[in-house]
Amino acid sequence: MSIHINRSLLKASVLLFTSLFIFNAQAGVVNSTLALTTTNPDISSGFITSNYAGDSTSGVFSADGFALQLTTAIPTNEAITGGSFDLTANIQESLGTADGVLSIGGTIGNLGFNSNTLITGTLLQVGGINMALNFLFNVTGGDAAALYGGIGSTIGVIMNFTGYNGGFNAAFASDPQNASSDTFAVEVSTPNSLSIFLIGFIALGLRKKIRR
């Protein structure tokens, strides 16, 4: 029995699966066009010293300073006691890949955040068009994780005055304790029910064509 498959239907299925694969392959990349906008909740950090030790091939970006205030979604401003901000990113500029971690510490008594860890995350994307250095992280824990959508949600970080100027082509650094940052909630689109429906529809069409 010969099998005849509608080429247009097959092409559509390949394109759909490819687009979904590309969407889900965002983790750990250097994205020079990444441009985020701050929203609440937002942890404001300051007095940060940052440094990129590397070149156009690879290097390490590090930043450490102090977490100062959490602005909730309501919004209300909550002071952070003993706040800390630590970010490290291993940049493979020549490959366009990156990995790293974020850890923001401190306590907020009014919210019952007393473990001294407010939020932690692993790096998804890093980059930026101009002098603002943008990051996307996957939330892995912390007292404030639920405010940001819980573990597995996506958060953004925008850092200013780091010395970054649109790329990781050469070493750069901020002035001592001069950089600042915002850590905020980010809504990221995911394959939804429509995508799932289309996949099912295409699969059903292929099955019918094969049976003929």
KOLMI-110616 format. One line per 4 residues: for each residue y, z, x of N, C-alpha, C. Coordinates in steps of 0.1 Angstrom, whole numbers. Atoms other than C-alpha are relative to their C-alpha. Example, Ala and Ser with C-alpha at 12.3 -4.5 7.8 and 13.67 -1.06 7.14 Angstrom:
2
-12 0 9 -45 78 123 12 0 9 | -11 0 -9 -11 71 137 11 8 -8 $
END
This chain:
212
-12 0 8 0 0 0 12 0 9 | -12 0 -7 33 -10 14 11 10 -5 | -10 -9 4 62 14 14 14 -6 2 | -13 5 -1 97 2 6 10 10 -3 $
-10 -10 1 126 25 12 14 -6 -1 | -14 5 1 161 17 0 8 4 12 | -7 -2 -13 181 13 32 13 8 -2 | -13 -7 3 214 24 16 -3 15 -2 $
3 -14 3 198 56 3 -4 7 13 | 4 -6 -12 182 63 37 12 2 9 | -12 -1 -8 215 57 55 9 11 -5 | -8 -11 6 233 81 31 -6 13 4 $
7 -13 -4 207 108 38 2 4 14 | -2 -3 -14 211 104 75 14 5 3 | -14 -4 -2 249 106 73 2 14 -5 | -2 -13 6 247 137 51 -6 11 9 $
6 -10 -9 223 156 73 7 1 13 | -8 0 -12 243 145 104 13 8 -1 | -12 -8 2 275 159 89 -2 14 -1 | 3 -14 1 259 191 80 -4 6 13 $
4 -4 -13 244 194 115 13 3 8 | -12 -1 -8 278 188 131 8 12 -5 | -7 -12 5 294 214 108 -6 13 6 | 6 -12 -4 269 240 118 -2 1 15 $
1 -1 -14 271 232 155 13 4 7 | -13 -4 -5 305 248 160 0 11 9 | 0 -12 -8 294 279 178 1 -3 14 | -1 1 -14 304 283 213 6 -12 6 $
-6 13 -5 328 254 218 14 3 4 | -14 1 -4 361 248 235 7 -10 -9 | -7 9 10 384 233 208 15 -1 2 | -14 1 -4 417 221 221 10 -1 -12 $
-9 1 12 430 215 185 -1 11 -9 | 2 -12 9 421 249 171 14 6 -2 | -13 -5 4 452 261 152 -2 9 -12 | 3 -9 10 448 292 131 13 6 -6 $
-11 -6 6 472 310 107 -4 14 -4 | 3 -14 3 473 348 104 0 3 -15 | 1 -5 13 463 365 72 -3 15 1 | 5 -14 0 455 400 61 -14 1 -6 $
-4 -11 -10 437 422 70 2 -6 14 | -5 4 -13 452 420 104 1 12 9 | -2 -10 -10 448 442 134 10 -5 11 | -10 3 -10 479 440 156 -2 7 13 $
2 -6 -13 474 446 193 11 -4 10 | -11 3 -9 499 447 221 -2 6 14 | 1 -5 -14 506 457 258 -13 -6 6 | 12 7 -5 478 432 267 3 -7 13 $
0 7 -13 472 420 302 -12 -10 -1 | 10 10 1 453 387 302 0 -9 12 | 1 8 -12 440 364 329 -12 -10 -2 | 11 10 -1 420 332 333 -2 -3 14 $
4 2 -14 402 331 366 -10 -12 0 | 8 12 0 389 295 369 8 -12 2 | -7 13 -2 397 258 370 -5 -9 -11 | 4 9 11 390 227 350 -15 -2 -2 $
14 0 2 353 231 355 -5 12 -8 | 4 -12 7 347 267 344 8 12 5 | -7 -12 -4 361 302 345 -2 11 -10 | 2 -12 9 364 336 328 14 4 -5 $
-12 -5 6 392 346 304 -2 14 -4 | 2 -14 4 397 383 300 14 6 -5 | -13 -6 5 423 404 281 -4 14 -5 | 2 -14 4 426 441 276 14 6 -3 $
-13 -7 4 453 462 259 -3 10 -11 | 0 -11 9 459 484 229 1 -5 -14 | -1 2 14 451 481 192 10 10 -6 | -11 -8 5 482 494 173 0 3 -14 $
-1 -2 14 480 489 136 -9 -10 -8 | 8 8 9 458 476 108 8 -2 -13 | -6 3 13 475 458 79 -11 -4 -9 | 11 3 9 451 458 50 4 -12 -10 $
-3 12 9 449 430 23 9 4 -11 | -8 -4 12 468 451 -2 15 -5 0 | 3 -5 -13 489 453 21 5 14 2 | -5 -13 -5 493 488 36 -1 0 16 $
0 0 -15 500 495 73 -6 14 4 | 7 -12 -4 476 520 89 0 0 16 | -1 -2 -14 483 533 124 -14 2 6 | 13 -1 -7 454 531 149 1 11 11 $
0 -10 -10 447 562 170 -10 -3 11 | 8 3 -11 434 556 205 -5 -14 0 | 4 14 2 433 519 199 -2 -7 14 | 3 8 -11 418 495 224 -3 -15 -4 $
2 14 3 416 457 226 -6 -6 13 | 7 6 -12 391 439 249 -7 -13 -4 | 5 14 3 382 402 249 -4 -6 13 | 5 7 -12 361 383 274 -6 -13 -5 $
6 13 4 353 346 272 -4 -8 13 | 5 9 -11 332 325 297 2 -15 -4 | -4 14 4 347 290 296 -7 -10 9 | 5 11 -7 328 259 306 8 -12 -4 $
-9 11 4 357 235 303 -6 -14 2 | 5 14 -3 339 205 318 -11 -3 -11 | 10 3 10 311 209 292 5 2 -14 | -5 -3 13 333 220 263 -7 11 -7 $
7 -12 6 313 252 257 6 13 5 | -5 -14 -3 321 289 257 -8 10 -6 | 6 -12 6 307 323 250 8 12 4 | -8 -12 -3 322 357 248 -1 10 -11 $
1 -12 9 327 390 230 14 5 -2 | -12 -7 3 355 409 213 -4 14 -4 | 2 -14 4 357 446 209 14 7 -2 | -12 -7 3 385 465 192 -3 14 -4 $
4 -14 2 383 503 193 12 8 -6 | -10 -9 5 402 532 178 -5 6 -13 | 4 -7 12 401 554 147 12 -1 -10 | -10 0 11 420 553 113 -5 10 -10 $
4 -11 8 416 586 96 1 -2 -15 | -3 2 14 431 575 63 -11 -9 -7 | 10 9 5 403 549 59 -14 5 3 | 13 -6 -3 375 571 72 -6 -8 12 $
5 7 -11 371 549 103 0 9 13 | 0 -11 -11 360 575 129 -10 -3 11 | 10 2 -10 333 559 150 6 -5 14 | -7 5 -11 359 546 175 -2 -15 3 $
2 15 -1 348 510 170 4 -6 -13 | -6 6 12 369 490 145 -7 -13 -3 | 7 12 3 354 456 149 -5 -7 13 | 6 7 -12 332 436 173 -4 -14 -5 $
4 14 3 323 399 175 -4 -8 12 | 4 9 -10 308 371 194 7 -13 -2 | -9 12 0 327 339 203 -6 -12 -7 | 4 13 6 325 308 182 8 -12 5 $
-9 11 -5 355 287 193 12 6 7 | -12 -4 -8 384 290 217 8 -12 3 | -9 11 -4 414 268 223 14 1 -7 | -13 0 6 448 259 210 8 -12 5 $
-8 12 -3 474 231 210 11 3 10 | -11 -3 -8 503 248 226 -2 12 8 | 1 -12 -8 509 282 241 -7 11 -7 | 7 -10 7 492 302 214 -15 -2 2 $
15 2 -3 455 308 224 -7 6 -12 | 7 -3 13 432 308 193 -15 2 3 | 15 -3 -1 397 323 190 -6 1 -14 | 8 -4 12 371 324 162 -12 8 5 $
11 -9 -3 345 352 163 -9 2 -12 | 10 -4 11 314 360 143 -1 15 1 | 0 -14 0 316 396 132 -14 6 2 | 13 -6 -3 288 418 146 0 15 -4 $
0 -14 4 299 453 136 14 7 0 | -13 -7 1 326 480 134 3 6 -13 | -3 -6 13 340 503 108 8 -9 -9 | -9 8 9 365 477 96 -7 -13 -3 $
6 13 2 339 449 94 0 -4 -15 | 0 3 14 337 452 56 13 -5 -5 | -13 5 4 374 446 53 1 -15 3 | 0 14 -4 368 412 70 -11 -8 -6 $
11 8 6 339 401 49 -14 5 4 | 13 -5 -4 311 420 66 -6 -7 12 | 7 6 -11 287 413 94 -4 -15 -3 | 3 14 1 283 375 99 12 -8 -5 $
-12 7 4 318 367 86 7 -5 12 | -8 6 -11 343 348 107 14 6 0 | -13 -5 -2 375 363 121 7 -8 10 | -8 7 -10 403 348 140 9 9 8 $
-9 -7 -10 424 360 170 10 -10 5 | -10 8 -6 457 345 180 7 9 10 | -7 -7 -11 471 356 214 12 -8 4 | -12 6 -5 506 350 226 4 5 13 $
-5 -4 -13 523 352 260 -11 2 10 | 12 -1 -9 489 348 278 2 -8 13 | -1 9 -10 501 321 301 -7 -13 -3 | 7 12 4 479 296 283 10 -11 -4 $
-9 11 3 495 261 279 -7 -12 -4 | 7 11 6 471 240 259 -13 -4 7 | 12 3 -6 441 240 282 -5 10 11 | 5 -9 -11 419 257 308 -2 -9 12 $
1 9 -11 426 232 335 3 7 14 | -3 -8 -12 438 258 360 2 15 -4 | -1 -14 3 441 295 364 14 4 -5 | -13 -5 5 468 314 345 -2 14 -4 $
0 -14 3 478 349 336 13 4 -7 | -12 -6 7 502 369 314 7 9 10 | -7 -11 -7 528 392 328 -7 13 -4 | 7 -13 4 513 428 329 5 6 -13 $
-2 -7 13 510 443 294 11 -8 -8 | -10 8 7 531 414 280 -6 -8 -12 | 6 8 10 506 396 258 -2 8 -13 | 3 -7 13 500 404 221 -10 -8 -8 $
10 7 8 474 395 195 0 4 -14 | 3 -3 14 465 394 158 -14 -3 -2 | 14 3 3 429 397 146 -1 1 -15 | -2 1 14 426 386 110 -12 -7 -6 $
11 6 8 402 373 83 2 -15 0 | -1 15 0 394 336 83 -10 -5 -11 | 9 6 10 379 316 54 -6 -13 6 | 6 12 -5 354 291 67 -9 -6 -10 $
8 7 9 339 265 45 -14 -2 5 | 14 1 -3 301 264 44 -6 -10 -9 | 7 10 10 276 238 29 -2 7 -13 | 1 -6 12 278 246 -7 -10 -6 -9 $
10 4 9 258 240 -38 0 -15 -2 | -1 15 1 271 204 -40 -8 -7 11 | 7 5 -11 257 197 -6 -15 1 -2 | 14 -2 2 224 212 -15 -5 -10 -11 $
4 9 10 223 191 -47 -1 -14 5 | 1 14 -5 230 159 -28 -12 -2 8 | 13 0 -8 202 167 -4 -12 -2 -9 | 12 1 10 178 172 -33 0 -13 -6 $
-1 13 7 190 141 -50 -5 -11 9 | 4 11 -10 185 119 -19 -15 1 2 | 14 -1 -2 151 134 -13 -8 -5 -11 | 7 5 11 141 127 -48 0 -15 -1 $
-1 15 0 153 91 -46 -9 -6 10 | 9 5 -11 134 86 -13 -15 1 -5 | 14 -2 5 102 100 -30 -3 -11 -10 | 3 10 10 105 76 -59 -2 -14 6 $
2 13 -7 110 46 -36 -13 -1 7 | 13 0 -8 80 56 -15 -12 -3 -10 | 11 1 10 58 58 -47 -1 -14 -5 | 0 14 5 67 22 -57 -8 -9 8 $
END
